[in-house]
Amino acid sequence: MTMLNKPVENDNDDVYASVELSTSLPKTAFPVQESNPRNVFHAIHDELMLDGNSRQNLATFCQTWVDDEIRQLMDLSIDKNMIDKDEYPQTAEIEQRCVNMLADLWHSPAATDTLGCSTIGSSEAAMLGGLALKWHWRKRRELEGKSTDKPNMVCGPVQICWHKFARYFDVELREVPLDGDRLMMTAEEALKYIDENTIGVVPTLGITFTCQYEPVKEIHDALDDLFERTGLDIPMHVDAASGGFLAPFCAPEIDWDFRLPRVKSINASGHKFGLAPLGAGWVVWREKQDLPEELIFNVNYLGGNMPTFALNFSRPGGQIVAQYYNFLRLGCEGYRKIHMACYNTAQYLAREIAAIGPFEIIFDGSHKKGIPALTWALKPEHQHCGYTLYDLADRLRSRGWQVPAYSMPTHREDLVVQRILVRHGMSTDLAELLIADLKRTLDALEKNPVTHSLTAEEAGGFNHA
């Protein structure tokens, strides 16, 4: 244990003249004495200044701007445990309303009589969808008297949560490899990896690496054809972490949700384009029977008899309350206005970056093809121009911008791309400032080529959260 000096007795003393701030804060050993809360607050506040500016973080998919009303609701909900439905029945009711609204938004045939729940994020929601697929597959195999030893799941380039799911729950992940300009899973390629041990196919509505939508309906129709030809009846789970709160408002004509009978469950991130604070995810099943009863637990030690089927137990209720606020405040009209503004900014950035010269746009932010984002690579003739995209990303950090560079997965590791996520709060004015900084950075790199270009490992510090 370590000890902070005894707190000052006089609260009129200046914070930075206090005993607490005259030495460094404890960092490895638990302090013995209590301290003045004002001084400790300011010390921690100052350390937080060393974090990046979240509004300039163009790497993250997660929301970094919220209404003042959301901050007030979060404050009112700080003591509410989402899982304790007997103590906080109205928060539980609000969660159920959100599930019903999402089931309606995603065209469930039983919108007011299906199952779903909030989660800490879309990763937990995705794992719940995957578990339901595995349980249904295992029951079918047992009824047929067949082995349940080697389940597999077919997908395209996926976010790390699916790799975790496969390892944690012993499922072979058959990730369709990329090939040339094909940077996603297609229906034709998906069929090559399916067999009788396939628990389901998981297309992504908003690929982490390129931000494009995978062709959910084409894959669905190919699975229908496969069933007619072979009898293999393969369900689908749609990872709509981003697209689930975009396509319904900005591209409602796209068939990707429960309008397709093989889609049995959908996950989405409330804290991404659902515009809720960090810590909000959702999973909804098409109908009640699509969630196996074995995955539902009933507990009575919090009062009442409460069913639960999330991986986490105790968790905050504020994010669910804030999500409900967004649903009521924005409706379809408001969500469309906000997201279309983001798409417009993304397409502006794509045009400007394409015009600069050395870049080839891979995805331009089209609202019918993906999420409000853009990705680009260096043109072939600029591959040896004295800098890499890793160098460009590193230099942009000097102005506070996080514009990630990374290599593509599975057979296209040779392709290095850069990406911008345009979220609520990214105005055209900010986009113009970013373009100006990008041009200055490129000019500096061209005049002063780097003697040692950064590699992916040296660039570091980036993930696809």
C-alpha positions in Angstrom: 0.0 0.0 0.0 1.0 3.6 -0.6 -0.1 6.8 1.1 -1.2 10.2 -0.2 -0.3 12.9 2.3 -3.1 13.9 4.6 -5.7 16.1 2.8 -5.5 19.8 3.3 -7.9 21.1 6.0 -8.6 24.4 4.2 -10.9 24.0 1.2 -10.1 27.6 0.2 -6.6 26.6 -0.8 -5.9 26.5 -4.5 -6.2 23.1 -6.1 -2.7 23.2 -7.5 -1.2 24.4 -4.2 -2.8 21.4 -2.4 -0.8 18.6 -0.8 -2.4 16.0 -3.1 -1.2 17.6 -6.2 2.3 18.3 -4.9 3.2 14.6 -5.5 2.3 12.1 -8.2 -0.8 10.1 -7.8 -0.6 6.4 -6.6 -0.4 4.2 -9.6 0.5 0.7 -8.5 -0.3 0.4 -4.7 -3.6 1.0 -3.0 -3.6 4.3 -1.0 -4.0 4.2 2.7 -5.6 7.6 3.5 -8.6 9.4 2.1 -8.1 12.6 0.1 -9.9 15.8 -0.7 -12.4 14.9 -3.5 -12.0 18.3 -5.3 -8.2 17.8 -5.6 -8.4 14.2 -6.7 -11.1 15.1 -9.3 -8.8 17.8 -10.8 -5.8 15.5 -10.8 -7.7 12.8 -12.7 -9.3 15.4 -14.9 -5.9 16.6 -16.0 -4.7 13.1 -16.8 -7.8 12.6 -19.0 -6.6 15.6 -21.1 -3.9 13.3 -22.4 -6.5 11.1 -24.2 -7.3 12.0 -27.8 -10.2 14.2 -28.8 -13.0 11.8 -29.5 -14.7 14.1 -32.0 -11.5 13.8 -34.2 -11.4 10.0 -33.9 -12.4 9.0 -37.4 -11.5 5.4 -36.7 -14.2 4.5 -34.2 -17.7 3.5 -35.2 -19.0 4.5 -31.8 -21.0 7.6 -31.0 -18.9 10.6 -29.7 -21.6 13.3 -29.6 -24.9 13.2 -27.6 -27.7 15.7 -26.7 -27.6 17.5 -23.4 -30.9 15.7 -22.6 -29.1 12.4 -22.9 -26.5 13.5 -20.4 -29.3 14.4 -18.0 -31.1 11.1 -18.4 -27.8 9.2 -17.9 -27.3 11.1 -14.7 -30.8 10.2 -13.5 -30.2 6.6 -14.3 -26.7 6.2 -12.8 -28.1 4.0 -10.0 -30.3 1.8 -12.1 -29.2 -1.8 -12.6 -30.8 -3.0 -15.9 -31.0 -6.6 -14.8 -33.0 -5.9 -11.6 -36.4 -5.8 -13.2 -38.3 -6.1 -10.0 -36.6 -3.0 -8.5 -36.6 -1.0 -11.7 -39.8 -2.1 -13.5 -40.1 1.0 -15.6 -36.6 0.7 -17.0 -37.4 -2.9 -17.8 -40.5 -1.7 -19.6 -38.5 0.8 -21.6 -36.1 -2.0 -22.6 -39.0 -4.1 -23.9 -40.5 -1.1 -25.8 -37.1 -0.7 -27.5 -37.1 -4.4 -28.5 -40.6 -4.1 -29.9 -39.7 -1.0 -31.8 -36.7 -2.7 -33.3 -38.6 -5.8 -34.2 -41.1 -3.5 -36.0 -38.3 -1.5 -37.7 -36.7 -4.8 -38.9 -40.1 -6.2 -40.1 -40.5 -9.1 -37.7 -43.7 -11.1 -38.4 -44.3 -11.1 -34.7 -43.1 -7.6 -33.8 -44.9 -7.4 -30.5 -44.5 -11.0 -29.6 -40.9 -11.9 -30.2 -37.8 -12.0 -28.0 -34.8 -9.7 -27.8 -32.8 -7.8 -25.3 -30.3 -5.0 -24.7 -26.7 -5.9 -24.4 -23.5 -4.1 -23.4 -22.6 -3.8 -27.1 -23.1 -5.4 -30.4 -20.4 -8.0 -29.8 -22.4 -9.6 -27.0 -25.5 -9.4 -29.1 -23.7 -11.1 -32.0 -22.6 -13.9 -29.7 -26.1 -14.5 -28.5 -27.3 -14.8 -32.1 -24.5 -17.2 -32.8 -25.3 -19.3 -29.7 -29.0 -19.6 -30.8 -27.9 -20.9 -34.2 -25.6 -23.4 -32.6 -28.2 -24.7 -30.2 -30.8 -25.2 -33.0 -28.2 -26.9 -35.2 -27.3 -29.3 -32.3 -30.9 -30.2 -31.6 -31.5 -31.0 -35.2 -28.5 -33.2 -35.4 -29.4 -35.0 -32.2 -32.9 -35.7 -33.6 -31.3 -37.1 -36.7 -28.9 -39.2 -34.7 -25.9 -37.5 -36.2 -22.7 -36.1 -34.7 -22.6 -32.7 -33.1 -18.8 -32.5 -32.8 -17.8 -30.1 -35.6 -20.1 -27.1 -36.0 -19.0 -24.3 -38.4 -20.2 -20.9 -39.3 -19.8 -19.2 -42.7 -19.1 -15.5 -43.0 -17.1 -12.9 -44.9 -14.4 -10.6 -43.4 -15.8 -10.1 -39.9 -15.1 -8.0 -36.8 -13.1 -9.6 -34.0 -16.2 -10.5 -32.0 -16.9 -13.4 -34.4 -13.4 -14.8 -34.0 -14.0 -14.6 -30.2 -17.3 -16.3 -30.6 -15.8 -19.2 -32.6 -13.0 -19.7 -30.1 -15.1 -19.3 -26.9 -17.9 -21.5 -28.1 -16.0 -24.1 -30.2 -17.3 -23.3 -33.6 -15.2 -23.4 -36.8 -15.2 -20.0 -38.4 -15.2 -20.4 -42.2 -14.3 -16.9 -43.2 -14.6 -16.6 -47.0 -11.2 -15.4 -48.3 -11.0 -12.2 -50.3 -9.8 -12.3 -53.9 -8.7 -9.5 -56.1 -11.3 -6.7 -56.2 -13.8 -8.9 -54.4 -13.5 -7.6 -50.8 -16.6 -9.2 -49.3 -18.6 -12.5 -49.1 -20.8 -13.2 -52.1 -23.6 -15.7 -52.5 -21.5 -17.8 -54.9 -18.5 -17.9 -52.6 -20.6 -18.6 -49.4 -22.0 -21.8 -51.0 -18.5 -23.2 -51.4 -18.0 -23.3 -47.6 -21.4 -24.8 -46.5 -22.0 -28.3 -45.4 -24.2 -30.3 -43.0 -22.3 -29.0 -40.0 -22.9 -25.3 -40.9 -24.9 -23.7 -38.1 -25.6 -20.6 -40.2 -24.4 -18.0 -42.6 -23.6 -14.5 -41.2 -23.5 -11.6 -43.7 -22.4 -8.2 -42.4 -24.4 -5.0 -43.1 -21.5 -2.7 -42.9 -18.1 -4.5 -43.2 -15.6 -3.3 -40.7 -12.8 -3.1 -43.3 -14.4 -1.4 -46.3 -17.8 -0.2 -44.7 -19.8 -1.8 -47.5 -23.0 -3.9 -47.2 -22.7 -7.6 -48.0 -25.5 -8.9 -50.4 -27.8 -10.3 -47.8 -30.7 -11.0 -50.1 -28.5 -12.7 -52.8 -27.1 -15.0 -50.1 -30.6 -15.7 -48.8 -31.9 -16.6 -52.2 -28.8 -18.8 -52.9 -29.6 -20.7 -49.6 -33.2 -21.2 -50.8 -31.8 -22.7 -54.0 -29.4 -24.9 -52.0 -32.2 -26.2 -49.9 -34.3 -27.1 -53.0 -31.3 -28.9 -54.5 -29.8 -30.7 -51.5 -32.2 -30.4 -48.5 -29.6 -28.5 -46.5 -31.7 -25.9 -44.6 -29.3 -23.2 -43.5 -30.5 -20.2 -41.4 -28.9 -16.7 -41.3 -27.9 -14.2 -38.6 -27.3 -10.7 -39.9 -24.5 -8.7 -38.2 -26.1 -5.3 -38.6 -23.9 -3.6 -36.0 -23.8 -0.4 -38.1 -26.3 -1.0 -40.9 -29.2 -1.9 -38.6 -29.6 1.7 -37.7 -28.9 3.0 -41.2 -30.6 1.0 -43.9 -34.1 1.2 -42.5 -34.0 5.0 -42.6 -31.7 5.7 -45.6 -32.2 2.7 -47.9 -35.5 1.1 -46.9 -35.7 -0.6 -50.3 -32.8 -3.0 -49.4 -34.1 -6.4 -48.3 -31.8 -7.5 -45.5 -33.9 -8.0 -42.4 -36.8 -10.3 -41.2 -38.5 -9.8 -44.6 -36.2 -12.6 -45.6 -37.5 -15.8 -43.9 -34.0 -17.3 -43.4 -32.9 -14.4 -41.2 -33.5 -15.7 -37.7 -31.8 -13.0 -35.7 -30.2 -9.6 -36.0 -27.7 -7.7 -33.9 -27.1 -4.0 -33.9 -25.1 -1.4 -31.9 -27.2 1.2 -30.3 -24.0 3.1 -29.4 -23.0 3.4 -33.1 -25.5 4.7 -35.5 -28.3 4.2 -33.0 -26.8 7.4 -31.5 -26.9 6.1 -27.9 -24.0 6.5 -25.4 -21.4 3.8 -25.2 -22.6 0.5 -23.8 -25.8 -0.1 -25.8 -26.3 -3.1 -28.1 -29.4 -5.0 -29.3 -30.3 -8.5 -30.5 -33.7 -9.4 -31.8 -35.0 -12.8 -32.9 -37.4 -13.2 -35.8 -39.9 -15.1 -33.6 -39.9 -16.6 -30.1 -39.1 -20.1 -31.3 -35.9 -18.8 -32.9 -34.4 -18.4 -29.4 -33.9 -21.8 -27.8 -35.4 -22.2 -24.4 -32.2 -23.7 -23.1 -30.5 -20.3 -23.4 -33.1 -18.6 -21.1 -32.4 -18.6 -17.4 -34.9 -17.7 -14.7 -33.7 -16.2 -11.4 -35.7 -15.1 -8.3 -33.0 -13.8 -6.0 -33.6 -10.2 -7.1 -37.3 -10.4 -6.3 -39.9 -11.8 -8.6 -39.2 -14.5 -11.2 -37.1 -13.0 -14.0 -36.0 -14.6 -17.3 -32.6 -13.5 -18.6 -30.6 -14.6 -21.7 -27.8 -12.1 -22.0 -24.1 -13.0 -21.3 -23.7 -10.2 -18.8 -25.9 -9.9 -15.7 -25.7 -6.6 -13.8 -25.3 -3.7 -16.1 -26.3 0.0 -16.3 -29.8 1.0 -17.4 -28.9 4.6 -18.5 -28.0 3.6 -22.1 -31.3 1.8 -22.6 -33.2 4.9 -21.3 -31.1 7.1 -23.6 -31.8 4.8 -26.6 -35.5 5.1 -25.9 -35.2 8.9 -25.8 -33.6 8.8 -29.3 -36.3 6.6 -30.7 -39.0 9.0 -29.4 -37.1 12.2 -30.1 -36.0 11.4 -33.7 -38.3 8.8 -35.1 -37.7 7.6 -38.7 -37.6 11.2 -40.0 -35.0 12.4 -37.5 -32.7 9.4 -37.9 -32.9 9.8 -41.7 -32.0 13.5 -41.5 -29.0 12.9 -39.3 -27.7 9.9 -41.2 -28.2 11.4 -44.6 -26.2 14.5 -43.4 -23.4 12.0 -42.5 -23.6 10.3 -45.9 -23.4 13.7 -47.7 -20.3 14.6 -45.7 -18.7 11.2 -46.5 -19.4 11.6 -50.2 -17.9 15.1 -50.0 -14.8 13.8 -48.4 -14.6 11.0 -51.0 -14.7 13.5 -53.9 -12.1 15.7 -52.3 -9.7 12.9 -51.5 -10.1 11.4 -54.9 -9.2 14.8 -56.5 -6.0 15.1 -54.4 -4.2 12.6 -56.7 -2.4 9.6 -55.2 -5.6 7.9 -53.8 -7.9 5.3 -55.3 -11.4 5.3 -53.6 -12.6 1.9 -52.7 -15.9 2.9 -51.1 -17.3 6.4 -51.5 -20.0 6.5 -48.8 -23.1 5.6 -51.0 -26.1 5.2 -48.7 -27.4 2.3 -50.9 -24.2 0.3 -50.7 -22.8 0.9 -47.2 -22.4 3.1 -44.1 -21.5 6.8 -44.0 -17.8 6.2 -44.4 -15.1 6.0 -47.1 -12.0 3.9 -47.7 -9.1 4.4 -50.0 -5.8 3.0 -51.0 -2.7 4.4 -52.7 -2.8 4.1 -56.5 -0.4 1.4 -57.9 1.8 4.1 -59.4 2.2 5.7 -55.9 3.0 2.6 -54.0 6.7 3.6 -53.8 6.3 7.4 -53.5 8.4 7.9 -50.3 5.6 7.3 -47.8 2.9 4.8 -46.9 -0.6 5.2 -45.6 0.8 4.3 -42.2 3.1 7.3 -42.4 0.1 9.5 -43.5 -2.0 8.3 -40.6 0.9 8.9 -38.2 1.4 12.5 -39.4 -2.3 13.4 -39.2 -2.2 12.5 -35.5 -0.1 15.6 -35.0 -3.2 17.6 -35.7 -5.4 15.4 -33.6 -7.0 13.4 -36.4 -7.2 9.6 -36.1 -7.5 8.3 -39.6 -6.6 4.6 -39.4 -4.5 2.7 -41.9 -4.6 -1.1 -41.9 -4.2 -4.1 -44.1 -7.2 -6.1 -45.4 -7.7 -9.7 -44.1 -7.5 -13.2 -45.5 -5.6 -13.3 -48.9 -5.6 -9.6 -49.4 -3.1 -8.6 -46.6 -1.1 -6.9 -49.4 -3.8 -4.2 -49.7 -3.4 -1.4 -47.2 -6.3 1.0 -46.9 -7.3 4.1 -44.9 -10.7 4.8 -43.6 -12.9 7.6 -42.3 -16.1 7.0 -40.3 -18.5 9.9 -40.5 -20.6 10.0 -37.4 -23.2 12.4 -36.0 -21.3 15.6 -35.2 -18.9 15.5 -38.2 -19.9 18.8 -39.9 -18.9 19.9 -43.4 -16.8 22.6 -41.8 -14.8 20.0 -39.8 -14.5 17.9 -43.0 -13.0 20.9 -44.8 -10.5 21.4 -42.0 -9.6 17.7 -42.3 -9.0 18.0 -46.1 -6.8 21.1 -45.5 -4.7 19.2 -42.9 -4.5 16.2 -45.3 -3.2 18.4 -48.1 -0.6 20.0 -45.9 0.5 16.6 -44.6 0.8 15.2 -48.1 2.8 18.2 -49.2 5.2 17.8 -46.3 5.6 14.1 -47.0 6.3 14.7 -50.7 8.9 17.4 -50.0 10.4 15.3 -47.2 10.1 11.6 -48.0 10.5 9.4 -44.9 13.7 7.4 -44.6 12.0 4.6 -42.8 8.3 4.1 -43.5 6.2 2.8 -40.7 4.9 -0.8 -40.8 1.6 -1.9 -39.4 3.2 -3.1 -36.2 5.1 0.2 -35.7 2.0 2.3 -36.5 0.2 0.4 -33.7 -2.6 1.8 -31.5 -5.5 1.1 -33.8 -8.4 -1.4 -33.6 -11.7 -1.7 -35.4 -14.0 -0.9 -32.4 
